Amino acid sequence: MNGLDPVLHQPTKLTVLAFLSGCQEAEFSVVRDYCQVSDSVLSKTAASLEATGYLRARKGYVGKRPRTWLSATRDG
């Protein structure tokens, strides 16, 4: 495949993956704040990237509070 995958032409998707390329994993809220988007925009973007295999989302808890961590896959 030559060039950039058309899935990544949307600026938010590209920004999310660019941010995640610099770390192993990041908490949802950190990625949201870096990208300057709302929770719903990042949630939809992450779901789309996860469906295409570029991103992995891991859910868990810190104390009693639910958290989501995002990481880029090898393809991402």
PDB file of N, H, CA, C and O in Angstrom:
ATOM      1  N   MET A   1       0.848  -1.173   0.000  1.00  0.00           N
ATOM      2  CA  MET A   1       0.000   0.000   0.000  1.00  0.00           C
ATOM      3  C   MET A   1       0.897   1.241   0.000  1.00  0.00           C
ATOM      4  O   MET A   1       1.833   1.336   0.794  1.00  0.00           O
ATOM      5  N   ASN A   2       0.617   2.156  -0.862  1.00  0.00           N
ATOM      6  H   ASN A   2      -0.144   2.079  -1.507  1.00  0.00           H
ATOM      7  CA  ASN A   2       1.368   3.403  -0.939  1.00  0.00           C
ATOM      8  C   ASN A   2       0.590   4.534  -0.295  1.00  0.00           C
ATOM      9  O   ASN A   2      -0.630   4.616  -0.437  1.00  0.00           O
ATOM     10  N   GLY A   3       1.285   5.393   0.402  1.00  0.00           N
ATOM     11  H   GLY A   3       2.276   5.326   0.517  1.00  0.00           H
ATOM     12  CA  GLY A   3       0.654   6.569   0.982  1.00  0.00           C
ATOM     13  C   GLY A   3      -0.065   6.281   2.283  1.00  0.00           C
ATOM     14  O   GLY A   3       0.051   5.201   2.863  1.00  0.00           O
ATOM     15  N   LEU A   4      -0.805   7.271   2.719  1.00  0.00           N
ATOM     16  H   LEU A   4      -0.900   8.148   2.248  1.00  0.00           H
ATOM     17  CA  LEU A   4      -1.533   7.223   3.980  1.00  0.00           C
ATOM     18  C   LEU A   4      -2.869   6.514   3.797  1.00  0.00           C
ATOM     19  O   LEU A   4      -3.591   6.781   2.836  1.00  0.00           O
ATOM     20  N   ASP A   5      -3.196   5.619   4.709  1.00  0.00           N
ATOM     21  H   ASP A   5      -2.609   5.402   5.489  1.00  0.00           H
ATOM     22  CA  ASP A   5      -4.471   4.905   4.686  1.00  0.00           C
ATOM     23  C   ASP A   5      -5.605   5.929   4.726  1.00  0.00           C
ATOM     24  O   ASP A   5      -5.581   6.827   5.569  1.00  0.00           O
ATOM     25  N   PRO A   6      -6.588   5.820   3.847  1.00  0.00           N
ATOM     26  CA  PRO A   6      -7.718   6.771   3.839  1.00  0.00           C
ATOM     27  C   PRO A   6      -8.448   6.863   5.181  1.00  0.00           C
ATOM     28  O   PRO A   6      -9.059   7.891   5.471  1.00  0.00           O
ATOM     29  N   VAL A   7      -8.399   5.819   5.997  1.00  0.00           N
ATOM     30  H   VAL A   7      -7.902   4.984   5.761  1.00  0.00           H
ATOM     31  CA  VAL A   7      -9.030   5.843   7.322  1.00  0.00           C
ATOM     32  C   VAL A   7      -8.425   6.966   8.159  1.00  0.00           C
ATOM     33  O   VAL A   7      -9.109   7.558   8.994  1.00  0.00           O
ATOM     34  N   LEU A   8      -7.156   7.257   7.938  1.00  0.00           N
ATOM     35  H   LEU A   8      -6.601   6.776   7.260  1.00  0.00           H
ATOM     36  CA  LEU A   8      -6.443   8.230   8.765  1.00  0.00           C
ATOM     37  C   LEU A   8      -6.498   9.659   8.232  1.00  0.00           C
ATOM     38  O   LEU A   8      -5.858  10.545   8.799  1.00  0.00           O
ATOM     39  N   HIS A   9      -7.236   9.899   7.173  1.00  0.00           N
ATOM     40  H   HIS A   9      -7.755   9.178   6.713  1.00  0.00           H
ATOM     41  CA  HIS A   9      -7.314  11.248   6.618  1.00  0.00           C
ATOM     42  C   HIS A   9      -8.064  12.208   7.533  1.00  0.00           C
ATOM     43  O   HIS A   9      -7.894  13.422   7.419  1.00  0.00           O
ATOM     44  N   GLN A  10      -8.877  11.695   8.427  1.00  0.00           N
ATOM     45  H   GLN A  10      -9.015  10.709   8.520  1.00  0.00           H
ATOM     46  CA  GLN A  10      -9.613  12.541   9.367  1.00  0.00           C
ATOM     47  C   GLN A  10      -8.615  13.033  10.416  1.00  0.00           C
ATOM     48  O   GLN A  10      -7.943  12.217  11.047  1.00  0.00           O
ATOM     49  N   PRO A  11      -8.504  14.340  10.616  1.00  0.00           N
ATOM     50  CA  PRO A  11      -7.470  14.896  11.498  1.00  0.00           C
ATOM     51  C   PRO A  11      -7.462  14.354  12.928  1.00  0.00           C
ATOM     52  O   PRO A  11      -6.388  14.154  13.495  1.00  0.00           O
ATOM     53  N   THR A  12      -8.620  14.114  13.519  1.00  0.00           N
ATOM     54  H   THR A  12      -9.493  14.276  13.058  1.00  0.00           H
ATOM     55  CA  THR A  12      -8.652  13.624  14.894  1.00  0.00           C
ATOM     56  C   THR A  12      -8.053  12.226  14.985  1.00  0.00           C
ATOM     57  O   THR A  12      -7.321  11.933  15.931  1.00  0.00           O
ATOM     58  N   LYS A  13      -8.345  11.370  14.035  1.00  0.00           N
ATOM     59  H   LYS A  13      -8.940  11.608  13.266  1.00  0.00           H
ATOM     60  CA  LYS A  13      -7.783  10.016  14.043  1.00  0.00           C
ATOM     61  C   LYS A  13      -6.268  10.069  13.931  1.00  0.00           C
ATOM     62  O   LYS A  13      -5.563   9.361  14.651  1.00  0.00           O
ATOM     63  N   LEU A  14      -5.776  10.890  13.050  1.00  0.00           N
ATOM     64  H   LEU A  14      -6.348  11.465  12.466  1.00  0.00           H
ATOM     65  CA  LEU A  14      -4.337  11.022  12.868  1.00  0.00           C
ATOM     66  C   LEU A  14      -3.679  11.595  14.123  1.00  0.00           C
ATOM     67  O   LEU A  14      -2.600  11.149  14.513  1.00  0.00           O
ATOM     68  N   THR A  15      -4.315  12.570  14.751  1.00  0.00           N
ATOM     69  H   THR A  15      -5.192  12.932  14.434  1.00  0.00           H
ATOM     70  CA  THR A  15      -3.778  13.174  15.974  1.00  0.00           C
ATOM     71  C   THR A  15      -3.729  12.164  17.113  1.00  0.00           C
ATOM     72  O   THR A  15      -2.744  12.111  17.849  1.00  0.00           O
ATOM     73  N   VAL A  16      -4.774  11.367  17.266  1.00  0.00           N
ATOM     74  H   VAL A  16      -5.574  11.410  16.668  1.00  0.00           H
ATOM     75  CA  VAL A  16      -4.807  10.348  18.314  1.00  0.00           C
ATOM     76  C   VAL A  16      -3.658   9.364  18.128  1.00  0.00           C
ATOM     77  O   VAL A  16      -2.929   9.074  19.076  1.00  0.00           O
ATOM     78  N   LEU A  17      -3.495   8.853  16.915  1.00  0.00           N
ATOM     79  H   LEU A  17      -4.088   9.089  16.145  1.00  0.00           H
ATOM     80  CA  LEU A  17      -2.433   7.880  16.681  1.00  0.00           C
ATOM     81  C   LEU A  17      -1.051   8.499  16.789  1.00  0.00           C
ATOM     82  O   LEU A  17      -0.114   7.844  17.246  1.00  0.00           O
ATOM     83  N   ALA A  18      -0.913   9.743  16.376  1.00  0.00           N
ATOM     84  H   ALA A  18      -1.674  10.275  16.005  1.00  0.00           H
ATOM     85  CA  ALA A  18       0.389  10.416  16.522  1.00  0.00           C
ATOM     86  C   ALA A  18       0.735  10.552  18.002  1.00  0.00           C
ATOM     87  O   ALA A  18       1.880  10.317  18.389  1.00  0.00           O
ATOM     88  N   PHE A  19      -0.224  10.923  18.823  1.00  0.00           N
ATOM     89  H   PHE A  19      -1.154  11.114  18.508  1.00  0.00           H
ATOM     90  CA  PHE A  19       0.018  11.041  20.261  1.00  0.00           C
ATOM     91  C   PHE A  19       0.390   9.685  20.856  1.00  0.00           C
ATOM     92  O   PHE A  19       1.354   9.577  21.614  1.00  0.00           O
ATOM     93  N   LEU A  20      -0.382   8.649  20.508  1.00  0.00           N
ATOM     94  H   LEU A  20      -1.165   8.738  19.892  1.00  0.00           H
ATOM     95  CA  LEU A  20      -0.148   7.326  21.079  1.00  0.00           C
ATOM     96  C   LEU A  20       1.143   6.687  20.585  1.00  0.00           C
ATOM     97  O   LEU A  20       1.656   5.764  21.218  1.00  0.00           O
ATOM     98  N   SER A  21       1.667   7.159  19.478  1.00  0.00           N
ATOM     99  H   SER A  21       1.251   7.908  18.964  1.00  0.00           H
ATOM    100  CA  SER A  21       2.926   6.599  18.978  1.00  0.00           C
ATOM    101  C   SER A  21       4.094   6.945  19.898  1.00  0.00           C
ATOM    102  O   SER A  21       5.138   6.295  19.845  1.00  0.00           O
ATOM    103  N   GLY A  22       3.925   7.956  20.734  1.00  0.00           N
ATOM    104  H   GLY A  22       3.076   8.484  20.777  1.00  0.00           H
ATOM    105  CA  GLY A  22       4.979   8.380  21.638  1.00  0.00           C
ATOM    106  C   GLY A  22       4.912   7.757  23.021  1.00  0.00           C
ATOM    107  O   GLY A  22       5.712   8.100  23.892  1.00  0.00           O
ATOM    108  N   CYS A  23       3.974   6.849  23.238  1.00  0.00           N
ATOM    109  H   CYS A  23       3.324   6.570  22.531  1.00  0.00           H
ATOM    110  CA  CYS A  23       3.852   6.212  24.559  1.00  0.00           C
ATOM    111  C   CYS A  23       3.295   4.807  24.391  1.00  0.00           C
ATOM    112  O   CYS A  23       2.730   4.472  23.349  1.00  0.00           O
ATOM    113  N   GLN A  24       3.457   3.999  25.412  1.00  0.00           N
ATOM    114  H   GLN A  24       3.915   4.271  26.258  1.00  0.00           H
ATOM    115  CA  GLN A  24       2.913   2.642  25.351  1.00  0.00           C
ATOM    116  C   GLN A  24       1.403   2.636  25.505  1.00  0.00           C
ATOM    117  O   GLN A  24       0.699   1.869  24.850  1.00  0.00           O
ATOM    118  N   GLU A  25       0.916   3.508  26.387  1.00  0.00           N
ATOM    119  H   GLU A  25       1.488   4.132  26.920  1.00  0.00           H
ATOM    120  CA  GLU A  25      -0.504   3.540  26.706  1.00  0.00           C
ATOM    121  C   GLU A  25      -0.808   4.881  27.355  1.00  0.00           C
ATOM    122  O   GLU A  25       0.038   5.442  28.051  1.00  0.00           O
ATOM    123  N   ALA A  26      -2.015   5.400  27.129  1.00  0.00           N
ATOM    124  H   ALA A  26      -2.702   4.945  26.563  1.00  0.00           H
ATOM    125  CA  ALA A  26      -2.404   6.669  27.740  1.00  0.00           C
ATOM    126  C   ALA A  26      -3.853   6.584  28.197  1.00  0.00           C
ATOM    127  O   ALA A  26      -4.687   5.942  27.559  1.00  0.00           O
ATOM    128  N   GLU A  27      -4.132   7.239  29.303  1.00  0.00           N
ATOM    129  H   GLU A  27      -3.455   7.761  29.822  1.00  0.00           H
ATOM    130  CA  GLU A  27      -5.498   7.282  29.811  1.00  0.00           C
ATOM    131  C   GLU A  27      -6.364   8.118  28.865  1.00  0.00           C
ATOM    132  O   GLU A  27      -5.910   9.110  28.295  1.00  0.00           O
ATOM    133  N   PHE A  28      -7.597   7.699  28.717  1.00  0.00           N
ATOM    134  H   PHE A  28      -7.966   6.893  29.180  1.00  0.00           H
ATOM    135  CA  PHE A  28      -8.553   8.340  27.822  1.00  0.00           C
ATOM    136  C   PHE A  28      -8.561   9.854  28.000  1.00  0.00           C
ATOM    137  O   PHE A  28      -8.500  10.597  27.020  1.00  0.00           O
ATOM    138  N   SER A  29      -8.636  10.309  29.241  1.00  0.00           N
ATOM    139  H   SER A  29      -8.686   9.705  30.037  1.00  0.00           H
ATOM    140  CA  SER A  29      -8.754  11.750  29.501  1.00  0.00           C
ATOM    141  C   SER A  29      -7.509  12.521  29.055  1.00  0.00           C
ATOM    142  O   SER A  29      -7.612  13.676  28.644  1.00  0.00           O
ATOM    143  N   VAL A  30      -6.349  11.898  29.132  1.00  0.00           N
ATOM    144  H   VAL A  30      -6.265  10.959  29.466  1.00  0.00           H
ATOM    145  CA  VAL A  30      -5.112  12.553  28.689  1.00  0.00           C
ATOM    146  C   VAL A  30      -5.132  12.724  27.174  1.00  0.00           C
ATOM    147  O   VAL A  30      -4.765  13.782  26.661  1.00  0.00           O
ATOM    148  N   VAL A  31      -5.556  11.694  26.464  1.00  0.00           N
ATOM    149  H   VAL A  31      -5.854  10.835  26.880  1.00  0.00           H
ATOM    150  CA  VAL A  31      -5.651  11.772  24.995  1.00  0.00           C
ATOM    151  C   VAL A  31      -6.705  12.804  24.602  1.00  0.00           C
ATOM    152  O   VAL A  31      -6.489  13.598  23.687  1.00  0.00           O
ATOM    153  N   ARG A  32      -7.831  12.793  25.287  1.00  0.00           N
ATOM    154  H   ARG A  32      -8.007  12.148  26.031  1.00  0.00           H
ATOM    155  CA  ARG A  32      -8.916  13.753  25.017  1.00  0.00           C
ATOM    156  C   ARG A  32      -8.423  15.191  25.175  1.00  0.00           C
ATOM    157  O   ARG A  32      -8.675  16.043  24.323  1.00  0.00           O
ATOM    158  N   ASP A  33      -7.724  15.445  26.267  1.00  0.00           N
ATOM    159  H   ASP A  33      -7.519  14.753  26.959  1.00  0.00           H
ATOM    160  CA  ASP A  33      -7.230  16.796  26.513  1.00  0.00           C
ATOM    161  C   ASP A  33      -6.177  17.207  25.482  1.00  0.00           C
ATOM    162  O   ASP A  33      -6.177  18.348  25.022  1.00  0.00           O
ATOM    163  N   TYR A  34      -5.289  16.293  25.120  1.00  0.00           N
ATOM    164  H   TYR A  34      -5.289  15.365  25.494  1.00  0.00           H
ATOM    165  CA  TYR A  34      -4.260  16.600  24.126  1.00  0.00           C
ATOM    166  C   TYR A  34      -4.900  16.936  22.772  1.00  0.00           C
ATOM    167  O   TYR A  34      -4.494  17.884  22.100  1.00  0.00           O
ATOM    168  N   CYS A  35      -5.895  16.150  22.389  1.00  0.00           N
ATOM    169  H   CYS A  35      -6.225  15.380  22.934  1.00  0.00           H
ATOM    170  CA  CYS A  35      -6.552  16.346  21.086  1.00  0.00           C
ATOM    171  C   CYS A  35      -7.567  17.480  21.102  1.00  0.00           C
ATOM    172  O   CYS A  35      -8.045  17.905  20.050  1.00  0.00           O
ATOM    173  N   GLN A  36      -7.897  17.973  22.297  1.00  0.00           N
ATOM    174  H   GLN A  36      -7.508  17.628  23.152  1.00  0.00           H
ATOM    175  CA  GLN A  36      -8.860  19.055  22.474  1.00  0.00           C
ATOM    176  C   GLN A  36     -10.208  18.739  21.832  1.00  0.00           C
ATOM    177  O   GLN A  36     -10.755  19.521  21.055  1.00  0.00           O
ATOM    178  N   VAL A  37     -10.728  17.545  22.194  1.00  0.00           N
ATOM    179  H   VAL A  37     -10.284  16.909  22.825  1.00  0.00           H
ATOM    180  CA  VAL A  37     -12.034  17.108  21.708  1.00  0.00           C
ATOM    181  C   VAL A  37     -12.889  16.699  22.908  1.00  0.00           C
ATOM    182  O   VAL A  37     -12.392  16.580  24.029  1.00  0.00           O
ATOM    183  N   SER A  38     -14.153  16.490  22.659  1.00  0.00           N
ATOM    184  H   SER A  38     -14.556  16.587  21.749  1.00  0.00           H
ATOM    185  CA  SER A  38     -15.063  16.058  23.726  1.00  0.00           C
ATOM    186  C   SER A  38     -14.930  14.549  23.950  1.00  0.00           C
ATOM    187  O   SER A  38     -14.336  13.833  23.144  1.00  0.00           O
ATOM    188  N   ASP A  39     -15.497  14.090  25.058  1.00  0.00           N
ATOM    189  H   ASP A  39     -15.980  14.671  25.713  1.00  0.00           H
ATOM    190  CA  ASP A  39     -15.506  12.653  25.346  1.00  0.00           C
ATOM    191  C   ASP A  39     -16.155  11.870  24.208  1.00  0.00           C
ATOM    192  O   ASP A  39     -15.637  10.837  23.784  1.00  0.00           O
ATOM    193  N   SER A  40     -17.283  12.361  23.719  1.00  0.00           N
ATOM    194  H   SER A  40     -17.705  13.200  24.063  1.00  0.00           H
ATOM    195  CA  SER A  40     -18.006  11.621  22.681  1.00  0.00           C
ATOM    196  C   SER A  40     -17.225  11.551  21.377  1.00  0.00           C
ATOM    197  O   SER A  40     -17.242  10.524  20.699  1.00  0.00           O
ATOM    198  N   VAL A  41     -16.540  12.633  21.019  1.00  0.00           N
ATOM    199  H   VAL A  41     -16.525  13.467  21.570  1.00  0.00           H
ATOM    200  CA  VAL A  41     -15.738  12.619  19.785  1.00  0.00           C
ATOM    201  C   VAL A  41     -14.595  11.623  19.909  1.00  0.00           C
ATOM    202  O   VAL A  41     -14.347  10.845  18.988  1.00  0.00           O
ATOM    203  N   LEU A  42     -13.896  11.641  21.045  1.00  0.00           N
ATOM    204  H   LEU A  42     -14.098  12.273  21.793  1.00  0.00           H
ATOM    205  CA  LEU A  42     -12.794  10.696  21.218  1.00  0.00           C
ATOM    206  C   LEU A  42     -13.316   9.269  21.298  1.00  0.00           C
ATOM    207  O   LEU A  42     -12.686   8.356  20.764  1.00  0.00           O
ATOM    208  N   SER A  43     -14.444   9.058  21.948  1.00  0.00           N
ATOM    209  H   SER A  43     -14.956   9.800  22.381  1.00  0.00           H
ATOM    210  CA  SER A  43     -15.019   7.719  22.049  1.00  0.00           C
ATOM    211  C   SER A  43     -15.335   7.158  20.659  1.00  0.00           C
ATOM    212  O   SER A  43     -15.006   6.008  20.367  1.00  0.00           O
ATOM    213  N   LYS A  44     -15.961   7.954  19.813  1.00  0.00           N
ATOM    214  H   LYS A  44     -16.227   8.888  20.051  1.00  0.00           H
ATOM    215  CA  LYS A  44     -16.288   7.519  18.450  1.00  0.00           C
ATOM    216  C   LYS A  44     -15.030   7.297  17.627  1.00  0.00           C
ATOM    217  O   LYS A  44     -14.947   6.338  16.860  1.00  0.00           O
ATOM    218  N   THR A  45     -14.057   8.175  17.785  1.00  0.00           N
ATOM    219  H   THR A  45     -14.124   8.954  18.408  1.00  0.00           H
ATOM    220  CA  THR A  45     -12.799   8.049  17.058  1.00  0.00           C
ATOM    221  C   THR A  45     -12.062   6.782  17.487  1.00  0.00           C
ATOM    222  O   THR A  45     -11.565   6.033  16.645  1.00  0.00           O
ATOM    223  N   ALA A  46     -11.993   6.545  18.795  1.00  0.00           N
ATOM    224  H   ALA A  46     -12.397   7.153  19.479  1.00  0.00           H
ATOM    225  CA  ALA A  46     -11.320   5.357  19.311  1.00  0.00           C
ATOM    226  C   ALA A  46     -12.018   4.081  18.840  1.00  0.00           C
ATOM    227  O   ALA A  46     -11.354   3.110  18.478  1.00  0.00           O
ATOM    228  N   ALA A  47     -13.344   4.078  18.844  1.00  0.00           N
ATOM    229  H   ALA A  47     -13.884   4.867  19.138  1.00  0.00           H
ATOM    230  CA  ALA A  47     -14.090   2.901  18.388  1.00  0.00           C
ATOM    231  C   ALA A  47     -13.807   2.625  16.920  1.00  0.00           C
ATOM    232  O   ALA A  47     -13.645   1.472  16.521  1.00  0.00           O
ATOM    233  N   SER A  48     -13.748   3.673  16.121  1.00  0.00           N
ATOM    234  H   SER A  48     -13.880   4.610  16.445  1.00  0.00           H
ATOM    235  CA  SER A  48     -13.453   3.529  14.694  1.00  0.00           C
ATOM    236  C   SER A  48     -12.043   2.989  14.476  1.00  0.00           C
ATOM    237  O   SER A  48     -11.836   2.089  13.662  1.00  0.00           O
ATOM    238  N   LEU A  49     -11.076   3.542  15.204  1.00  0.00           N
ATOM    239  H   LEU A  49     -11.244   4.274  15.865  1.00  0.00           H
ATOM    240  CA  LEU A  49      -9.690   3.082  15.066  1.00  0.00           C
ATOM    241  C   LEU A  49      -9.523   1.659  15.600  1.00  0.00           C
ATOM    242  O   LEU A  49      -8.715   0.891  15.077  1.00  0.00           O
ATOM    243  N   GLU A  50     -10.272   1.312  16.624  1.00  0.00           N
ATOM    244  H   GLU A  50     -10.928   1.936  17.049  1.00  0.00           H
ATOM    245  CA  GLU A  50     -10.211  -0.049  17.162  1.00  0.00           C
ATOM    246  C   GLU A  50     -10.796  -1.043  16.152  1.00  0.00           C
ATOM    247  O   GLU A  50     -10.270  -2.143  15.983  1.00  0.00           O
ATOM    248  N   ALA A  51     -11.871  -0.654  15.491  1.00  0.00           N
ATOM    249  H   ALA A  51     -12.298   0.240  15.628  1.00  0.00           H
ATOM    250  CA  ALA A  51     -12.505  -1.523  14.493  1.00  0.00           C
ATOM    251  C   ALA A  51     -11.585  -1.788  13.299  1.00  0.00           C
ATOM    252  O   ALA A  51     -11.661  -2.847  12.677  1.00  0.00           O
ATOM    253  N   THR A  52     -10.721  -0.830  12.985  1.00  0.00           N
ATOM    254  H   THR A  52     -10.659   0.030  13.491  1.00  0.00           H
ATOM    255  CA  THR A  52      -9.794  -1.010  11.854  1.00  0.00           C
ATOM    256  C   THR A  52      -8.464  -1.624  12.287  1.00  0.00           C
ATOM    257  O   THR A  52      -7.591  -1.873  11.455  1.00  0.00           O
ATOM    258  N   GLY A  53      -8.314  -1.867  13.590  1.00  0.00           N
ATOM    259  H   GLY A  53      -9.023  -1.665  14.265  1.00  0.00           H
ATOM    260  CA  GLY A  53      -7.112  -2.525  14.074  1.00  0.00           C
ATOM    261  C   GLY A  53      -5.944  -1.612  14.377  1.00  0.00           C
ATOM    262  O   GLY A  53      -4.826  -2.089  14.573  1.00  0.00           O
ATOM    263  N   TYR A  54      -6.174  -0.306  14.421  1.00  0.00           N
ATOM    264  H   TYR A  54      -7.082   0.082  14.262  1.00  0.00           H
ATOM    265  CA  TYR A  54      -5.098   0.646  14.684  1.00  0.00           C
ATOM    266  C   TYR A  54      -4.931   0.971  16.164  1.00  0.00           C
ATOM    267  O   TYR A  54      -3.888   1.476  16.578  1.00  0.00           O
ATOM    268  N   LEU A  55      -5.947   0.683  16.951  1.00  0.00           N
ATOM    269  H   LEU A  55      -6.794   0.273  16.615  1.00  0.00           H
ATOM    270  CA  LEU A  55      -5.942   1.099  18.346  1.00  0.00           C
ATOM    271  C   LEU A  55      -6.514  -0.016  19.211  1.00  0.00           C
ATOM    272  O   LEU A  55      -7.364  -0.791  18.772  1.00  0.00           O
ATOM    273  N   ARG A  56      -6.033  -0.080  20.447  1.00  0.00           N
ATOM    274  H   ARG A  56      -5.344   0.550  20.804  1.00  0.00           H
ATOM    275  CA  ARG A  56      -6.569  -1.031  21.419  1.00  0.00           C
ATOM    276  C   ARG A  56      -7.028  -0.232  22.637  1.00  0.00           C
ATOM    277  O   ARG A  56      -6.310   0.642  23.123  1.00  0.00           O
ATOM    278  N   ALA A  57      -8.223  -0.538  23.122  1.00  0.00           N
ATOM    279  H   ALA A  57      -8.806  -1.248  22.727  1.00  0.00           H
ATOM    280  CA  ALA A  57      -8.762   0.108  24.318  1.00  0.00           C
ATOM    281  C   ALA A  57      -8.818  -0.927  25.431  1.00  0.00           C
ATOM    282  O   ALA A  57      -9.292  -2.046  25.230  1.00  0.00           O
ATOM    283  N   ARG A  58      -8.332  -0.545  26.603  1.00  0.00           N
ATOM    284  H   ARG A  58      -7.948   0.363  26.766  1.00  0.00           H
ATOM    285  CA  ARG A  58      -8.351  -1.425  27.766  1.00  0.00           C
ATOM    286  C   ARG A  58      -9.130  -0.721  28.869  1.00  0.00           C
ATOM    287  O   ARG A  58      -8.861   0.434  29.200  1.00  0.00           O
ATOM    288  N   LYS A  59     -10.090  -1.429  29.427  1.00  0.00           N
ATOM    289  H   LYS A  59     -10.308  -2.368  29.158  1.00  0.00           H
ATOM    290  CA  LYS A  59     -10.916  -0.849  30.490  1.00  0.00           C
ATOM    291  C   LYS A  59     -10.550  -1.467  31.823  1.00  0.00           C
ATOM    292  O   LYS A  59     -10.195  -2.643  31.904  1.00  0.00           O
ATOM    293  N   GLY A  60     -10.640  -0.665  32.860  1.00  0.00           N
ATOM    294  H   GLY A  60     -10.929   0.291  32.794  1.00  0.00           H
ATOM    295  CA  GLY A  60     -10.333  -1.143  34.197  1.00  0.00           C
ATOM    296  C   GLY A  60     -10.798  -0.127  35.217  1.00  0.00           C
ATOM    297  O   GLY A  60     -11.591   0.765  34.915  1.00  0.00           O
ATOM    298  N   TYR A  61     -10.293  -0.276  36.427  1.00  0.00           N
ATOM    299  H   TYR A  61      -9.649  -1.001  36.672  1.00  0.00           H
ATOM    300  CA  TYR A  61     -10.686   0.612  37.518  1.00  0.00           C
ATOM    301  C   TYR A  61      -9.461   1.138  38.232  1.00  0.00           C
ATOM    302  O   TYR A  61      -8.448   0.450  38.358  1.00  0.00           O
ATOM    303  N   VAL A  62      -9.570   2.358  38.693  1.00  0.00           N
ATOM    304  H   VAL A  62     -10.393   2.917  38.590  1.00  0.00           H
ATOM    305  CA  VAL A  62      -8.610   2.936  39.630  1.00  0.00           C
ATOM    306  C   VAL A  62      -9.444   3.218  40.869  1.00  0.00           C
ATOM    307  O   VAL A  62     -10.238   4.157  40.902  1.00  0.00           O
ATOM    308  N   GLY A  63      -9.250   2.388  41.887  1.00  0.00           N
ATOM    309  H   GLY A  63      -8.604   1.625  41.860  1.00  0.00           H
ATOM    310  CA  GLY A  63     -10.158   2.438  43.025  1.00  0.00           C
ATOM    311  C   GLY A  63     -11.530   1.968  42.557  1.00  0.00           C
ATOM    312  O   GLY A  63     -11.667   0.871  42.017  1.00  0.00           O
ATOM    313  N   LYS A  64     -12.523   2.788  42.763  1.00  0.00           N
ATOM    314  H   LYS A  64     -12.411   3.680  43.202  1.00  0.00           H
ATOM    315  CA  LYS A  64     -13.872   2.450  42.313  1.00  0.00           C
ATOM    316  C   LYS A  64     -14.251   3.169  41.022  1.00  0.00           C
ATOM    317  O   LYS A  64     -15.365   3.016  40.523  1.00  0.00           O
ATOM    318  N   ARG A  65     -13.326   3.944  40.491  1.00  0.00           N
ATOM    319  H   ARG A  65     -12.421   4.068  40.897  1.00  0.00           H
ATOM    320  CA  ARG A  65     -13.632   4.729  39.295  1.00  0.00           C
ATOM    321  C   ARG A  65     -13.224   3.983  38.022  1.00  0.00           C
ATOM    322  O   ARG A  65     -12.085   3.532  37.896  1.00  0.00           O
ATOM    323  N   PRO A  66     -14.166   3.857  37.080  1.00  0.00           N
ATOM    324  CA  PRO A  66     -13.826   3.196  35.822  1.00  0.00           C
ATOM    325  C   PRO A  66     -12.874   4.070  34.996  1.00  0.00           C
ATOM    326  O   PRO A  66     -12.986   5.296  34.987  1.00  0.00           O
ATOM    327  N   ARG A  67     -11.950   3.424  34.314  1.00  0.00           N
ATOM    328  H   ARG A  67     -11.859   2.429  34.321  1.00  0.00           H
ATOM    329  CA  ARG A  67     -10.983   4.126  33.466  1.00  0.00           C
ATOM    330  C   ARG A  67     -10.818   3.365  32.157  1.00  0.00           C
ATOM    331  O   ARG A  67     -11.047   2.158  32.089  1.00  0.00           O
ATOM    332  N   THR A  68     -10.419   4.089  31.128  1.00  0.00           N
ATOM    333  H   THR A  68     -10.233   5.070  31.184  1.00  0.00           H
ATOM    334  CA  THR A  68     -10.104   3.486  29.840  1.00  0.00           C
ATOM    335  C   THR A  68      -8.718   3.965  29.431  1.00  0.00           C
ATOM    336  O   THR A  68      -8.405   5.153  29.500  1.00  0.00           O
ATOM    337  N   TRP A  69      -7.896   3.012  29.003  1.00  0.00           N
ATOM    338  H   TRP A  69      -8.151   2.046  28.947  1.00  0.00           H
ATOM    339  CA  TRP A  69      -6.569   3.331  28.501  1.00  0.00           C
ATOM    340  C   TRP A  69      -6.509   2.971  27.028  1.00  0.00           C
ATOM    341  O   TRP A  69      -7.044   1.945  26.608  1.00  0.00           O
ATOM    342  N   LEU A  70      -5.863   3.810  26.254  1.00  0.00           N
ATOM    343  H   LEU A  70      -5.429   4.644  26.596  1.00  0.00           H
ATOM    344  CA  LEU A  70      -5.737   3.623  24.823  1.00  0.00           C
ATOM    345  C   LEU A  70      -4.286   3.372  24.453  1.00  0.00           C
ATOM    346  O   LEU A  70      -3.376   3.944  25.053  1.00  0.00           O
ATOM    347  N   SER A  71      -4.073   2.518  23.465  1.00  0.00           N
ATOM    348  H   SER A  71      -4.812   2.053  22.977  1.00  0.00           H
ATOM    349  CA  SER A  71      -2.728   2.285  22.952  1.00  0.00           C
ATOM    350  C   SER A  71      -2.813   1.987  21.466  1.00  0.00           C
ATOM    351  O   SER A  71      -3.795   1.418  20.990  1.00  0.00           O
ATOM    352  N   ALA A  72      -1.791   2.372  20.749  1.00  0.00           N
ATOM    353  H   ALA A  72      -0.993   2.835  21.135  1.00  0.00           H
ATOM    354  CA  ALA A  72      -1.713   2.085  19.316  1.00  0.00           C
ATOM    355  C   ALA A  72      -1.260   0.640  19.147  1.00  0.00           C
ATOM    356  O   ALA A  72      -0.422   0.156  19.909  1.00  0.00           O
ATOM    357  N   THR A  73      -1.798  -0.034  18.172  1.00  0.00           N
ATOM    358  H   THR A  73      -2.479   0.358  17.554  1.00  0.00           H
ATOM    359  CA  THR A  73      -1.356  -1.387  17.846  1.00  0.00           C
ATOM    360  C   THR A  73      -0.111  -1.291  16.968  1.00  0.00           C
ATOM    361  O   THR A  73       0.331  -0.194  16.625  1.00  0.00           O
ATOM    362  N   ARG A  74       0.440  -2.424  16.614  1.00  0.00           N
ATOM    363  H   ARG A  74       0.080  -3.314  16.893  1.00  0.00           H
ATOM    364  CA  ARG A  74       1.606  -2.434  15.726  1.00  0.00           C
ATOM    365  C   ARG A  74       1.250  -1.779  14.379  1.00  0.00           C
ATOM    366  O   ARG A  74       2.060  -1.039  13.821  1.00  0.00           O
ATOM    367  N   ASP A  75       0.055  -2.045  13.864  1.00  0.00           N
ATOM    368  H   ASP A  75      -0.603  -2.646  14.318  1.00  0.00           H
ATOM    369  CA  ASP A  75      -0.380  -1.428  12.603  1.00  0.00           C
ATOM    370  C   ASP A  75      -0.619   0.075  12.759  1.00  0.00           C
ATOM    371  O   ASP A  75      -0.430   0.852  11.823  1.00  0.00           O
ATOM    372  N   GLY A  76      -1.041   0.465  13.973  1.00  0.00           N
ATOM    373  H   GLY A  76      -1.194  -0.166  14.733  1.00  0.00           H
ATOM    374  CA  GLY A  76      -1.326   1.872  14.240  1.00  0.00           C
ATOM    375  C   GLY A  76      -0.065   2.656  14.389  1.00  0.00           C
ATOM    376  O   GLY A  76      -0.113   3.864  14.618  1.00  0.00           O
TER     377      GLY A  76
END
